[in-house]
């Protein structure tokens, strides 16, 4: 399989103008899609000749890069006046989870590089659309995306390097991820057992009543009201969200709940390993329960099963030989479970005597471990 690279940008706060669409379309002859809200370009050979971050800054609000050689990137353009830098800082990791100032914006970038010589199949067409809600969630104080990104980063590092790595504040609501957070975890391939281990220290998300917006609006001064209305009328990026945050503050809205954990990265890994072992034990127990259930059912229908074997073998086709061999394997397993092995051996011997002239059938029996 050849190298494959996927680039996608999306607008969130406002659509592109017609002239902006033409400018974006002219960036590459490989452009697959350019609309007022989206641009996609893919490469099987060569590279995109422009800096995706500069394009994000000039035109868009979100960017996603995926490749079949293990490099993934997600970027959001964030209005500076809506970002609480102190809340984001504990989750930042050099060269992996980055926040950089660019004029009136911050660029938040998450970059994961799992270089591989193996070119795997990737499908990224609908991923960014699932991830864009994370931008507003982050601006509203939900740090779960950044915490999940931190989990991914530490899981990639040498255990000796992260042995004493302190855990950042644990956001509430990790026990139940919303659709966009689950899509984020899937895209970056974050170990679900590690997420479960982290969720042990995560508080339950508190459901707050609908805010009394009318009372909050009444508390705005005339100058504040005019300023917010003007921003919204001009379609300024983040204008609606800025008003929402202001109104929430006026009615005493609380930021997202977090708990300060004292766990180290190594403790998280150990807890994740225990959770995985327990999940595997339960899966094995459930598989065995279902196996016994199937064998009990087959024991009740044993005679009709043997008759079905005969019917299939008499058709003398490769597909029916396969079906008969599979059914014989199930009958053997049932006989062992029910301690009827001699009875199975006798009936199977009779089958071999009558149909054993077919080399193709005998080969199937041998490969199935019946002979």
Backbone torsions as a table, in degrees:
resi	resn	phi	psi	omega
1	UNK	NA	136.2	-179.4
2	UNK	-79.9	169.4	178.3
3	UNK	-65.6	142.1	-179.6
4	UNK	-137.2	131.5	178.4
5	UNK	-130.0	138.4	-176.4
6	UNK	-126.2	125.8	178.3
7	UNK	-121.9	132.9	176.1
8	UNK	-143.1	136.6	173.9
9	UNK	-121.4	149.1	174.8
10	UNK	-139.6	147.2	171.3
11	UNK	-91.1	151.6	176.9
12	UNK	-127.2	-47.9	-174.4
13	UNK	-78.3	-31.7	-179.8
14	UNK	-158.4	152.6	176.9
15	UNK	-77.7	160.9	174.7
16	UNK	-74.0	149.1	172.1
17	UNK	-78.4	170.5	-180.0
18	UNK	-62.3	-40.1	-179.9
19	UNK	-68.5	-36.8	177.5
20	UNK	-65.7	-38.2	177.0
21	UNK	-61.2	-40.5	179.1
22	UNK	-65.5	-39.8	178.7
23	UNK	-62.4	-45.1	-179.6
24	UNK	-65.7	-40.9	-179.0
25	UNK	-63.3	-28.6	-178.9
26	UNK	-82.7	-0.5	-178.2
27	UNK	-71.6	-27.2	-177.9
28	UNK	-157.7	143.3	174.9
29	UNK	-74.0	-9.4	-179.4
30	UNK	-91.4	1.3	-177.3
31	UNK	-55.9	121.8	179.7
32	UNK	-88.3	-40.3	-176.0
33	UNK	-140.2	132.4	168.7
34	UNK	-140.7	115.9	176.1
35	UNK	-128.7	-173.1	179.7
36	UNK	-71.6	-12.1	-177.4
37	UNK	-126.1	-2.9	-169.8
38	UNK	-154.8	148.0	171.1
39	UNK	-141.4	135.0	-179.7
40	UNK	-132.9	134.5	173.5
41	UNK	-138.1	137.5	-179.7
42	UNK	-126.7	151.8	179.0
43	UNK	-135.7	131.3	169.7
44	UNK	-101.7	-24.4	174.6
45	UNK	-136.8	142.4	179.5
46	UNK	81.4	-172.7	-175.9
47	UNK	-136.8	160.0	173.4
48	UNK	-68.4	132.5	-171.0
49	UNK	-87.4	-0.7	-178.1
50	UNK	-117.6	162.6	178.1
51	UNK	-80.6	114.4	-178.5
52	UNK	-57.9	-31.4	-178.8
53	UNK	-67.0	-39.5	179.6
54	UNK	-66.4	-37.0	177.2
55	UNK	-66.4	-40.5	176.3
56	UNK	-59.5	-47.6	-178.2
57	UNK	-61.0	-38.8	-174.2
58	UNK	-80.9	-35.3	-169.2
59	UNK	-123.5	-32.0	-163.3
60	UNK	-123.1	178.8	179.3
61	UNK	-118.6	-16.5	-178.1
62	UNK	-145.2	147.1	179.7
63	UNK	-142.8	139.9	176.7
64	UNK	-132.8	136.4	175.2
65	UNK	-127.2	133.3	176.8
66	UNK	-136.7	150.2	179.2
67	UNK	-144.7	160.7	179.4
68	UNK	-90.9	13.5	175.2
69	UNK	-119.4	21.0	166.5
70	UNK	97.2	3.8	179.3
71	UNK	-100.7	127.3	178.9
72	UNK	-132.9	140.7	179.5
73	UNK	-138.3	143.1	172.3
74	UNK	-135.2	129.6	179.5
75	UNK	-131.4	143.1	172.6
76	UNK	-125.3	137.3	170.8
77	UNK	-91.3	122.0	-173.4
78	UNK	-119.0	127.4	174.7
79	UNK	-59.1	128.5	-172.3
80	UNK	-57.4	-41.1	-174.2
81	UNK	-73.4	-3.9	178.4
82	UNK	-104.9	-0.1	-174.2
83	UNK	-102.9	126.4	172.8
84	UNK	-93.6	93.0	-173.2
85	UNK	-60.3	-36.6	-177.9
86	UNK	-63.1	-30.0	178.5
87	UNK	-75.0	-31.2	-178.4
88	UNK	-81.9	-30.3	-169.6
89	UNK	-55.1	-40.4	-177.2
90	UNK	-61.5	-18.8	-175.7
91	UNK	-98.1	-5.9	-176.2
92	UNK	-75.8	140.2	179.5
93	UNK	-133.4	129.2	-176.0
94	UNK	-53.5	130.2	177.3
95	UNK	66.1	3.2	-179.1
96	UNK	-122.4	-53.8	178.5
97	UNK	-124.0	106.4	-168.0
98	UNK	-126.3	145.4	175.3
99	UNK	-127.9	116.2	-177.2
100	UNK	-126.1	138.8	179.5
101	UNK	-84.7	135.9	176.3
102	UNK	-140.5	94.4	-179.6
103	UNK	61.5	-123.1	-177.7
104	UNK	-89.2	9.3	-179.5
105	UNK	-124.7	159.0	161.9
106	UNK	-108.0	146.1	168.6
107	UNK	-109.6	118.8	173.5
108	UNK	-96.8	124.1	-179.5
109	UNK	-126.2	134.4	171.9
110	UNK	-117.5	119.2	-177.2
111	UNK	-127.3	122.2	179.6
112	UNK	-119.0	125.8	-178.0
113	UNK	-122.1	103.7	176.2
114	UNK	-114.0	67.7	-175.2
115	UNK	-50.0	135.3	179.8
116	UNK	-146.0	143.4	175.0
117	UNK	-77.1	-14.6	-178.7
118	UNK	-90.5	121.6	-179.8
119	UNK	-89.5	104.0	-177.2
120	UNK	-91.9	162.2	178.9
121	UNK	-75.1	134.6	177.2
122	UNK	-128.5	143.9	174.5
123	UNK	-130.2	109.4	-172.6
124	UNK	-120.0	5.8	-170.8
125	UNK	-55.2	-37.8	-173.9
126	UNK	-109.1	6.2	-171.2
127	UNK	-70.5	-47.6	-175.1
128	UNK	-61.5	-37.1	177.4
129	UNK	-59.5	-32.1	177.3
130	UNK	-75.8	-23.9	-174.3
131	UNK	-93.9	-19.8	-175.3
132	UNK	-58.9	-32.1	176.8
133	UNK	-59.9	-20.4	-179.1
134	UNK	-63.8	-28.7	-178.9
135	UNK	-62.4	-49.6	-179.8
136	UNK	-68.3	-37.6	177.4
137	UNK	-58.7	-41.1	179.1
138	UNK	-66.0	-45.0	-179.4
139	UNK	-64.9	-23.6	177.1
140	UNK	-87.9	3.2	174.0
141	UNK	101.9	6.2	179.1
142	UNK	-84.9	111.9	-175.0
143	UNK	-96.1	11.2	-175.2
144	UNK	-62.8	-38.8	179.2
145	UNK	-60.2	-45.4	-178.7
146	UNK	-67.5	-36.4	178.0
147	UNK	-65.4	-42.3	177.8
148	UNK	-62.7	-39.2	177.4
149	UNK	-62.4	-40.7	177.8
150	UNK	-61.9	-41.0	177.1
151	UNK	-58.3	-43.8	-179.7
152	UNK	-62.5	-43.4	-177.3
153	UNK	-61.8	-47.6	-176.9
154	UNK	-69.7	-26.8	179.9
155	UNK	-71.7	-17.9	-179.4
156	UNK	-91.0	-19.3	-174.7
157	UNK	-82.3	161.6	175.4
158	UNK	-61.7	128.0	-179.4
159	UNK	-51.5	-35.2	179.9
160	UNK	-68.0	-30.9	-179.5
161	UNK	-72.1	-39.4	-175.2
162	UNK	-97.0	8.7	-173.2
163	UNK	-51.9	-42.0	-178.1
164	UNK	-106.8	14.1	-179.3
165	UNK	-63.4	119.3	-178.9
166	UNK	-75.2	148.1	178.7
167	UNK	-80.0	135.4	175.9
168	UNK	-72.8	173.7	178.1
169	UNK	-52.5	136.1	-176.7
170	UNK	-92.6	114.6	-178.3
171	UNK	-68.7	153.8	174.0
172	UNK	-71.1	153.8	172.3
173	UNK	88.1	15.4	178.8
174	UNK	-74.5	-19.6	-178.8
175	UNK	-69.5	-25.4	-179.6
176	UNK	-136.2	100.8	-178.4
177	UNK	-82.6	141.1	174.0
178	UNK	-75.8	176.4	-172.7
179	UNK	-61.3	-40.3	-177.7
180	UNK	-70.6	-36.9	177.1
181	UNK	-68.5	-37.4	177.4
182	UNK	-66.5	-38.6	176.7
183	UNK	-63.8	-37.1	177.2
184	UNK	-63.3	-46.6	179.5
185	UNK	-62.7	-37.9	179.5
186	UNK	-69.2	-43.3	-177.3
187	UNK	-62.6	-43.3	-178.9
188	UNK	-90.6	4.0	175.3
189	UNK	53.5	56.5	179.7
190	UNK	-86.4	131.2	-176.5
191	UNK	-57.4	116.9	-179.1
192	UNK	-62.1	-28.8	178.0
193	UNK	-70.3	-33.3	176.1
194	UNK	-68.1	-38.4	176.2
195	UNK	-63.8	-41.7	178.4
196	UNK	-63.0	-39.4	178.3
197	UNK	-64.0	-42.2	179.2
198	UNK	-65.2	-36.3	-175.6
199	UNK	-67.4	-16.9	178.7
200	UNK	-57.3	-36.1	-178.6
201	UNK	-96.3	7.6	-177.1
202	UNK	-93.6	127.8	178.4
203	UNK	-70.3	158.2	176.2
204	UNK	-71.9	137.9	178.7
205	UNK	-65.7	126.4	-179.3
206	UNK	-83.3	129.7	175.5
207	UNK	-85.4	117.7	-178.0
208	UNK	-96.9	146.9	179.0
209	UNK	-66.2	159.9	178.0
210	UNK	-57.4	129.4	-178.4
211	UNK	-66.5	147.4	177.7
212	UNK	-83.3	83.8	-174.5
213	UNK	-66.1	-34.0	-179.4
214	UNK	-61.3	-44.2	178.5
215	UNK	-64.5	-39.3	-179.3
216	UNK	-66.3	-42.6	179.6
217	UNK	-62.3	-36.6	179.7
218	UNK	-63.9	-22.2	-178.9
219	UNK	-84.7	-12.1	177.1
220	UNK	-70.2	141.7	172.9
221	UNK	-74.4	164.4	179.2
222	UNK	-60.9	-38.5	-179.3
223	UNK	-66.4	-40.5	179.0
224	UNK	-65.9	-43.1	179.1
225	UNK	-60.9	-46.1	-179.4
226	UNK	-62.6	-40.8	-177.9
227	UNK	-64.4	-44.5	-179.6
228	UNK	-67.5	-40.7	179.3
229	UNK	-63.3	-40.1	179.8
230	UNK	-64.6	-41.2	178.6
231	UNK	-62.8	-42.9	-179.5
232	UNK	-67.2	-43.3	-179.4
233	UNK	-62.5	-34.1	179.4
234	UNK	-80.3	-7.5	-178.6
235	UNK	69.0	31.9	-178.9
236	UNK	-67.8	139.3	-179.4
237	UNK	-55.4	130.6	176.3
238	UNK	76.6	9.1	-175.5
239	UNK	-63.9	-44.7	-179.5
240	UNK	-66.1	-43.6	179.6
241	UNK	-64.6	-37.0	178.0
242	UNK	-62.1	-40.7	177.7
243	UNK	-66.1	-42.8	178.9
244	UNK	-59.5	-44.0	-179.0
245	UNK	-64.9	-39.1	178.4
246	UNK	-63.8	-44.4	-179.2
247	UNK	-66.9	-39.1	177.7
248	UNK	-61.9	-40.8	178.6
249	UNK	-64.1	-40.3	-177.6
250	UNK	-66.0	-30.0	-179.6
251	UNK	-99.7	15.5	174.1
252	UNK	74.9	31.4	177.3
253	UNK	-63.8	143.9	-177.7
254	UNK	-98.2	143.5	175.3
255	UNK	-67.7	164.3	179.4
256	UNK	-56.5	138.2	-177.4
257	UNK	-72.9	140.2	176.7
258	UNK	-137.0	155.7	174.4
259	UNK	-124.7	140.7	-179.6
260	UNK	-91.1	108.8	-178.7
261	UNK	-88.9	152.6	176.4
262	UNK	-107.1	14.9	-179.4
263	UNK	-76.2	150.1	171.7
264	UNK	-96.0	169.0	178.4
265	UNK	-60.9	-39.4	-179.4
266	UNK	-61.9	-39.9	178.5
267	UNK	-64.2	-36.7	176.4
268	UNK	-63.7	-43.9	178.8
269	UNK	-60.1	-43.7	-179.2
270	UNK	-64.0	-42.4	179.5
271	UNK	-65.0	-39.7	178.3
272	UNK	-63.7	-40.2	179.1
273	UNK	-63.0	-41.5	178.5
274	UNK	-64.9	-40.1	178.9
275	UNK	-64.8	-40.6	178.9
276	UNK	-64.8	-41.7	179.3
277	UNK	-62.4	-42.1	179.2
278	UNK	-67.1	-39.1	178.1
279	UNK	-64.5	-39.8	178.3
280	UNK	-66.4	-38.4	178.9
281	UNK	-62.8	-44.5	179.4
282	UNK	-65.0	-38.3	179.9
283	UNK	-65.4	-41.6	177.9
284	UNK	-64.2	-41.6	179.8
285	UNK	-63.8	-40.7	179.3
286	UNK	-68.2	-40.1	178.1
287	UNK	-62.8	-39.7	178.8
288	UNK	-67.7	-38.5	178.0
289	UNK	-61.5	-43.9	-179.5
290	UNK	-68.3	-36.0	178.4
291	UNK	-62.9	-45.8	179.8
292	UNK	-63.7	-38.1	178.3
293	UNK	-61.8	-42.4	178.7
294	UNK	-65.8	-40.7	-178.6
295	UNK	-67.6	-38.1	177.6
296	UNK	-63.2	-41.7	179.2
297	UNK	-64.8	-42.1	-179.9
298	UNK	-65.5	-34.6	179.2
299	UNK	-63.6	-34.0	179.3
300	UNK	-74.2	-22.5	-176.5
301	UNK	-114.7	26.6	-171.5
302	UNK	-58.4	-46.6	-175.5
303	UNK	-63.5	-41.8	179.6
304	UNK	-68.5	-29.8	177.7
305	UNK	-66.9	-43.2	177.9
306	UNK	-63.8	-38.4	178.0
307	UNK	-64.6	-36.3	178.8
308	UNK	-67.3	-37.5	175.6
309	UNK	-58.1	-47.0	180.0
310	UNK	-61.3	-44.8	-179.6
311	UNK	-60.0	-43.3	-179.0
312	UNK	-67.1	-42.0	-178.6
313	UNK	-67.0	-33.1	-179.1
314	UNK	-67.8	-17.7	179.4
315	UNK	-79.1	-19.2	172.0
316	UNK	52.2	46.5	174.7
317	UNK	-123.1	154.2	-179.1
318	UNK	-57.5	-42.6	-177.6
319	UNK	-66.5	-39.4	-180.0
320	UNK	-74.5	-30.2	173.0
321	UNK	-62.1	-40.7	178.7
322	UNK	-62.2	-46.1	-179.5
323	UNK	-62.3	-43.5	-178.9
324	UNK	-64.3	-41.5	179.8
325	UNK	-63.4	-42.6	178.3
326	UNK	-62.2	-43.9	-179.6
327	UNK	-65.9	-37.3	176.7
328	UNK	-64.5	-37.7	176.9
329	UNK	-62.8	-38.4	178.3
330	UNK	-68.4	-39.6	177.5
331	UNK	-64.7	-38.2	175.9
332	UNK	-62.1	-46.2	180.0
333	UNK	-61.7	-41.0	178.9
334	UNK	-63.6	-40.4	-178.4
335	UNK	-66.1	-36.8	176.9
336	UNK	-66.8	-42.6	179.4
337	UNK	-63.5	-39.8	-177.7
338	UNK	-91.4	2.7	-178.8
339	UNK	59.0	46.9	178.4
340	UNK	-119.4	29.0	-175.2
341	UNK	-55.5	-44.7	179.4
342	UNK	-58.3	-39.1	-179.7
343	UNK	-64.6	-42.3	178.8
344	UNK	-63.8	-44.5	-177.7
345	UNK	-59.2	-39.7	-179.3
346	UNK	-66.3	-45.1	-177.4
347	UNK	-72.6	-34.1	178.2
348	UNK	-68.5	-36.2	177.0
349	UNK	-60.7	-39.8	179.0
350	UNK	-65.4	-38.7	177.4
351	UNK	-61.6	-45.9	-178.4
352	UNK	-63.1	-37.6	-179.6
353	UNK	-65.7	-35.4	-176.0
354	UNK	-86.7	-31.7	-174.0
355	UNK	-119.3	3.7	-174.1
356	UNK	-70.0	-5.7	178.7
357	UNK	-71.7	-18.3	179.0
358	UNK	-82.1	112.3	179.5
359	UNK	-63.7	-35.5	-179.3
360	UNK	-64.4	-39.4	179.4
361	UNK	-69.6	-44.6	179.7
362	UNK	-60.9	-38.4	177.8
363	UNK	-62.3	-39.8	177.8
364	UNK	-64.4	-43.0	178.8
365	UNK	-59.6	-42.0	-178.3
366	UNK	-66.2	-44.6	-178.8
367	UNK	-65.3	-26.6	178.5
368	UNK	-85.6	-0.9	179.3
369	UNK	75.2	20.9	179.7
370	UNK	-84.9	-19.0	-177.9
371	UNK	-122.5	NA	NA
